[in-house]
Amino acid sequence: MTGVQTCALPILLSVANSVADENYFVVRVDHNLTAKDSLFARYIRDTADVVLPLATSPIPLYPQHDLTNNQFATLEWKRLISPTVVNLARTSFLRPTEQSVLPNSIPALSYFSGRPDGRVLVNGLSQVGPVQDDPFRLYVNHYVVGDDVIWSLGAHSLRMGANLDRTQDNTVVSAGNGGAWTFNSLLQFLQGTATQLQAPPVGFDDTTRDMRELFFTPYVQDEWKVLPRLTLNLGLRYEWNANPSERLNKLTNFVELPTGSLQKVPNAYARNPSKNNWAPRVGFAWDVQGNGRTAVRGGFGIFHQLILGNYLNAVAKKNPPYAATIVVTGQPAQAITVANSQAYTAQVGPSLLSPNLSPTLVDALAEFIQYNLDPSYDMKFNLSLDRELLPNLALSMQYVGSQIGRAHV
């Protein structure tokens, strides 16, 4: 029998154990200082060590090794000022941390000196190389102080206070600094003919960002029993966030769009978008017949959306002139080899500083947050009816709605 013989690529099936170790420790102390004063203290530590042998490929060359060490400490002082007034003062320190390390390094995938190993992507085959963002380190510090006053005043149950949170978001992420080669087929891979090279140019691999934020959230809330069968819940919050900054002033942005140039900026935004973040809330509960069998409840609130430091870090780590990634495709990519890739990226790197960020035959990957950002919020509301039909049977109907006033996209 004659004919064309075909040979399929072999399939590699790998099985490996994912090993995880976790240690959780908590200690709590409650102490009554006097008849009116008491202290509460708590410390929590949660550590974990996880190894994923086949995180990116059935080829067990680059296991992902994640380490976490989360610590939370809280101290609260409760003061009974009078039979109707209680004060709660507290301070906290929170430090969640996570890091991923690369246990292996293969010289053939070390494309750029001083950087992590890169990746090889062949169409139809599994990736060879580490996870794109490995290694990384995430360290966040929260320094929190707050105070709450609870006051029972006749038909009113008042609660008011404020919370102050100083946040230090420290991030070191590889963000693909090792580079990635893409081949359309196994044959092109064997021939060394790449269709795409994606990598930060030489001198554009500084992805360390340490964002600094300050949050201040005072509030007042009143649960008012207007009538024996009607209770109102009235509240107002102010959700203020200082204009975020970076510890070493490594922030850039387009100050004016669409024609503005790339400039260093002292803060994430041109103006603080949270200055008018007032958030009123109102709700009610009505016992229709006064026998507890029929109840109508409803509520409305405005909720503001803040862009937090972890997202700002994720964007800022790709800001030229400190960091950027180029994508070389087509014939230019075919002319680049592992041997000359570092020299090539060094040559085209300076063109990333031009306002349009588009070198000839090269696309640049950079991310920015709108510099003149408007505040974002949404309005949420609900209405419900509950009716007891039988001692063991009740009917409940509810409507829940939301309307976005302005959204970040």
N, C-alpha and C positions, 0 to 999 in steps of 0.2 A: 504494500500500500504506500503510495507516495502522496505527498502534499506538503503544505506549509506547516511546520511545527512551531508552536508558540510556547513561550516559557513565562509563566506567571512569576511575579516577585514573591519570594517567601514571606510568610507572615510570622512575626515574632510575638509570641504571647508570654507575658511576664507576670509573675505572681510574687508579691512581696508584702511583708507585714508592715503596717504603719504603726510605729511605736509612739505612745504618748504617755508622759508622766505629768501628774498634776499634784500640787501640794497646796492645801487651803488651810489658813490659820486665822482665827478670830479670837479676840479677847475683848471683854466688855466689863466695865466697872460702873456700878451705880452707888452713889454715896449721898446720904442726907447730912448736910452740914448743920442745919438748924431746922426748926419746925417750918420755916418758910423758904429755905434754900436747899437745893439739891444739885448734884453734879452727875453728868453722864459722859462717859468716855468710851470710845470704841476704836479698835485698830484691826484692820483686815489686810491680810497679805495673801495673794493668790499667784503662784508661780506655775508655769507649764513649760514642757519641753516636748516638741512634736517633730517627728521625722517622717516625711512622705517620700519614700524611695522612688516612686514613679510619678512625680508631680507634673512633669511636662512630657514624658515619653515612656514607652515600654522599655526603652534602652536605659538601664539603670546607671547612668553616668553622673547625673546631677540631682541627687536627692535634695528636697527642700527641708531645711532645718530651721524651725521657728522657735523662738524663745520669748516668753512673756513674764513680766514681773510687775504685778499691779499692787499698789499700796494705797490704802485709804485710812485716814485718821480723822476723827471727829471728837470735839469737846463741846458740851452744851451745859449751860448754867440756867436752871429754872428758878425763878423768883416769884413767890406768891406775895404780890404787893398788897392786895386786899382780898376779901372773899369773892370779889367780882372781877379782879384784874390780875392777870398772870403775864409775866415777861419771860421770853425764851431768848437767850443770847447764845450764839454758837460760832465756832470757828472750825474750819476743815482744811486739810491738805490732801489732795488727790494726785497720785502719780501713776497713771497707766503707761506701761512701756511695752514695746514689742520690737523684736529684731529678727532678721533672717540672715543666716550666714551661709557661705558657699564652702562646703567641706572639700570640694574637688576643684582642680584646675587642669585643663588639658592644653598643652602648648599649641596644638593645631587650631584651637578656637580662641587663642589669645591674639586678637587682631590689633589691639591698640595697647601700647606700653602703658603700664600703670593703671589699667582698667580691668574690670571683671571680664570673664570669658564672654564671647558673643554667641550667636545662635546661627544655625543653618536650617533653612526652611525649603524643603523640596516638595513640589506639588504632588499630592497623593501619598506622601510618606509622613511619618511622625517627625516632630521637631527633634533636633539634637542641640542641646545647650541648656543653660539654666533658665529659670523663670525670669521674665524680662526685667522686673524691678528688683531682683536680688543682686547683691545684698542690700538691706535697708535697715534703718534704725528710726524708731518713732518714740520720742520722749515728750510727754505732756505733763506740765505742772499746773495745778489749780490751787490758788491761795484764796480761800473763801471766808468771808465774815458775814454775819447776818443777825438780824434781830426781829422778833415778832412779839406783838402785844395782843393778848386776847382779853376782851372786855365785854362782860355781860351787863347790859344796861336796859333794864325793863324788857320791852318787846324786841330789843335789838341785841344781836350777838355780833360784836364787831371784832374784826381781825385786821391788823395793819402791821407793816414792817418793810424791810428792805434787805436786799442781798447784793453783796459786792464780790465780784469774781475776777481776779487777775489771772490770766491764762498765758502760759508760755508754751507754744507749740513748736517743738524742735524736731526737724525732719531731715534725714539723710536717706535719699532713695537713688538707686542706680539709674532708674528711668531709661533703661536700654542703652547705657553708656558703652556696653561691650560691642554693640553693633549687631546687625542681622543681615545675612545674605539669603536671597530668595532665588530659586531655580525652578523653571517651569516643568522640568522632568528629570528623571534619574540620569538620562543620557547627557543633558546639559550640565548636570552636576559633575559627572565624570569628566566632561570636557572642560570644566572650569568656566562655563559661559553663564554668568549670572544675569538675571533680568532686573534685579533690584538690589541696591545697597542702602540700608537705613542705619545711620550712625550720627552721633554728635561730632562736629568737626573738632580738630585739635584746638584746645583752649576754650571750648564751649561745653564742658562737662561738669561745671560747678552746680550741682543740684541740691546743695545744702541750703535750707531756708529755716529761719527761726522766727516765726511770726509771734507778735505780741498783741494781746487784746485785753480790754477791760470792759466788764459788763456791770451795769448798775440797774437794779430792778425793784423800785419801791412799789407798794401796792396798798390798797385799802379794800376791805370787803365787809359787807353788812348783810346778815341774815335777819330779815325783819318780819316778825309775825304781825302782819297788818290786822288780820282778823283771826278768830279761832280756826277758820277753815282756809285761810289764804296766807301764804308765806312768799315773800319776795327775797331774791338774792341779787344784790347790787354790788358791783365791783369795778375797780379801775386799776390798771397796771400801766407802768411806764417802762418800756423795754429799750434802754439806751445801751449802745455799744460804741466805745471809742473807735475812731478811725484807725483800723489796724496798721501796724508798722512792722518792719523787719529789723532784727537786732543789729545787723551789719549794713543796713540801708541798701540791700540788694533787690530793689524793686524797680521795674521799668514798665512803661505803658505808652500807648498812643494818647497823648493829651487831648488832641482834637481829631475827630473822625469826620469824614473819611480821608482828609488830606494831611493830617498831623503827622509829625515825625516821632520816632521812638525816643523817649527821654527817661532819665532817672526821675523817680518820684519819691517823696518822703513817706507817703501813705498809700494804702490800697485804692482810695477814692479821692476825687478832687474835693469833695465835701462829704461830711458825715451824713449818710442816708438815714440814720436812725434818730435824728434829733426830734422828730415829731411822732415817735412810735408810741402813741397813746393807745391803750387797748381796753375799751370798756366791755363789761360783761353784764348781762341781766338775765334773770331766770325767775320762774314762779312755780308754785305748786298749789293746786286748788282742790280741796276736798268738796266735791260738788254738793253732796247731800248731807255732809257732816257725819256720816256713819262709817267712813273709811272704806266704802265699797266702790266708789267711783272717784277717780282722780285724773286731773288734767295737769300736765306739766309742759313747760316750754323754756327755751333759752336762746340767747343770741350773744355772740362774742366776735371781736376782731382779734386776729392773731397775726403777728408780724413774723416774717421769715428773715432770719439773719444768716449771712454767709459766714461760716465759722472758719477758724484757723486751719483745720485739716484740709478743707477744700481750697482755701487760699494758698496753702503750701503746695498742693497738687498742681495748681496753675502756675504759681510763681517759679517753681523749679524748672520751668521750660521758657523762661524769659531771657532773650539776648540782652546784653552781650555776655551774660554769665553762662547761659545754657541754651541750647537749641539742637534740633535734629534735622539733618538733611536726608532727603530721599532721592537717590539717583536711579533713574530708570532708563530702559531702552539701550541704545548703542553706547552711551556714556558708561553705563553700568558694566557692559561687556568688556570695556577697556580697563576696568579696575580689577586688580588682583589683591590678594591678601598682602602681598609684599609692598604694593604701592598705595594701599588704601589710606594709610595714615598721612602720607605726603599729599594725596589728592584732597582729603578733607581739610588739611591745613591750608591748601591753596584757595579753596572756595569759601572757607569760613568767614573771612572779612566781609564778603558781600552780604552776609546775613545782617550786617549793621545798617544796610540801606533801608529807607523807610518802607519800601514795598516788600521786603523780605522774600524776594524771588530771584535767586541767582539763575543764570542761563542754564537751561537743561536740568535744573535741580529745583525740587520743591523743598520748602522749609517747613518743619513742624514746630510751631510755637503757639502758646496759649496765653490769652489775656482776658482779664475781667473788664467790662466796660468801666472806664474811668469816671465818667459822669453818670453814676448809677442812681436811679430813683429807688425809693423804698418799696418793698414788696410786702403785700399783706393779703389775707383772705378773710371772708366773713362766713361764719358757720352758725346755723340755726337749726332748731328741732322743736317738734311739737308731738306730744303723745297723749293717748287716752287709755286708761286702764280701768277695767270693770270686772268686779267679782260676780260671776254668774251663779256659782254654787260654792259651798265651803271648800271644795277641792278643785275648782275649775275657775279660771280667769281668762278674760279676753284682753289683749293688748294690741293697740295700733299705734304706729309711730311714723313720723315723717322727719327725715334728716336731709338738710340741704347745705350747700356750700357755694359761695360765689367768690371768685378770685378778683380782687380789686386791681392788683398789679403783680405780675409774676416775673421771677428771674428765670431765663431760659438759656 
